[in-house]
């Protein structure tokens, strides 16, 4: 980080956001667990959590109980997505696709190394995929993620695959199989997964490109 960025950096904010990112990894956390993961003193973490609780981002079950994120971050994220207009623009086409194929249609965008569901058009039949807005799927394992990755350009795809490989920590043969599937996705223009996200559910996904067809915006 250069000198100007160092001067502008608010370390307490950095710690607060790091705490929220860790809190998001599982439903509930003991204070001691958070201290260990953040490598910060108990008094510092407690102050961070108390402030976040006062602002409505964190909740505590009871006095000295476990901590958890509230839905406030999801509410903020939903507003951001709605302000972008992408969901509104895609919704009518997603509804038409749902009616045509008779299956639930998810609209996804990339987030970190996941694909984030930002809108759902639910099928009318009783056997429906149980997905919620805001849920994330692994890029390399999901149909939507493969459709996104397959059409990324260099150097973005190389950087993203390197990051995913570090996070997934898969054996080389399994990793090779997954990346080989990107070539097939690129060839046919569709991504598939075979019960890798939901047992008994196979998904198919296609990318939606920006006006210059440079990179996929939505899946």
N, C-alpha and C positions, 0 to 999 in steps of 0.2 A: 504494500500500500504506500502511495507517495505521501510527501509531507502535507499537501493540502488536504488530502483525504484523512490523514491522521489527525489533523487539527479539527476537522469537522466531525470526527467520530465521537459518538456519545456512548461510552462503554456500558453504562447502565441499560441503555436501550438494546445494545447487542446482547447482553446477558438475558434480558427479558424475552427477547425473541428466541434465543437459543433454548430457554426454558419452555416456551410454548411449543417449539418444534419437538422437543423430547417428550413433553406431555401428550403430544398427538400420537405417539407410538403405541400406546396401550390405554385402556379405559381409565385406570386409576394408578396413582403413584403414592408411595410412602415418602415422607420428607427425606428420610435417610437415603433412599434410592436416588432421588433427584440430586441430592448433594453429591453423591458418588458419580453420577453421570455427568454433572456439570463441572465437577472438580472445584467446587466453591464451598466456602464455609457455611455452616448451617444458618447463622444469623443473616448472611447475605441472601441466601435462597429464600429464607422465610420472609424477608422484606420484599423481595421480588414477587413472591406469591401473594402476599397481603395486598400489594399495590394492584396486581392483576385481578385479584378477587374484588377489590373495591371498584375497579373499572368494569367488572362483569365478564371478564374473559376466563376466569378460573373460579371453580367452586370447591368447597371443602365439605365433606359429608357431615362432619360434626367436629367439635373441638378436638384437636389433635388427631383428626381422622385423615383419610387419604384425599389427595388432590386430583382434580380432573378438569379438563377444558370444558367450557360451556359451549352452547351453540352460537355464541356471538360472532366468532370468526367465520363460521359458515354463513351467517347472515350478511356479514360484510362482503365475503366472496361472492355471494349471490347477487348483491347489488352491483359489484364490479362487472360481472358477466352480463347482467341486464343492461348496464350502461353501454356496453360495447356494441349492442345491437345485433351481435352475431346470432344469438339464440332466436331472437324474433325473426331474423331473415331466414333462418333455416327451418323454423318450426313447421311452416305449411308444407314444405317438401318432405319433412320427416313424417308428418301425418299422412301424406299421400303414400309414402313408401310403406308405412304400417298397414294401411288399408289394402295395398296391393299384395303384400306378402303375407298378411295376417299374423305378423309377429311383432313383438315389442321392438321399438327402434330407440337406441340410445345415441345421443349426441355427445361426443367427447372432445376434449382438448388436452394437449400435453401439459403436464405439470411435473417438474423434476424428472424422475425416471418412471413415472406412472402416466396413465391416461385417466383424466378426471371426467366423470359424467356430469354434464351441465344441464341436460334436459332429457326427458323420457316421454315417449309416446307409447302408452301401454296397450298391448293387444287386448281384444275383447274376449278371447277364449279363456277357460279356467286355468289352463296350464301356462302360467306366465312366469317370466324370469323375475326373480325377486331382487331388483336393483333399486338403489336410492340415489337421488341427486346428491352429488358431493363425494360419492364413493370413488376410490381409485383402483385401477387395475395395473398390474405389472406390464410395462411396455413389451418386453420381449416374450411374454407368455400369452398375451391377449391378442385377439383379432384386430382390435382398434390400434393397439400399439404397433403391431407388425405392419399394418397399413400405413401408419405414420412413419415408422423408421425406414421402410423400404424406399420411400420417396424423398428422404432427406438428402441434401447435397453435401459433398465434402466442403469444408472439414467438419461440418456439424455432425454427420452420421458417425464418423470415426471417433469424435470426442464423446458422443452419447454412448456408443457401444462400449468404449473403454470404461466409462463411468458405470454402466449397467453391469459389466463383467466384474468389476471390483465389488459392487454391492451384492450381486447374486451369488458370487463365489461358487460357480458351478464347475463340475469336472469338464475338462477340455472336450471330450467326445459329445457330451450333452450340449455344451455351448456351441460346438460346430454344427450340430443338428439344428439348433434354433436359428443360428445365423444363416444357414443354408436355406431355411424357409423364407427368409427375406428375399432371396433371389427369385423364388417361385412367386411370391407376392408381387414383386416388381414386374414379373413377366405377364401375369394375368390381370393385374390391377386390383386384386382383392386379397384381403388378409383373412385367415381362418384361425380358430383355436378349437381344439378337440377335448372338451371337458376339462381344460386346464384351469379355468376360473371357477366354473360351477359344475358340479357333478351332474351328468345327464343333460348338459346344455352345450351345444356347439354354436359358435357365433361366426358371423361373416361381417366384414367391414370394408368400406371403401373410403379413400381420402377425398376431401373437398379442398381444392387448391385456391390460392390467392389469385387475383386477376392476372398476374404475370405468369401463373403456373410454375412458380419457382419452388414453393414448398407448401406442404399441406397445412391448412389452418384448422380444419375440423375433421372429425371422423364420424 
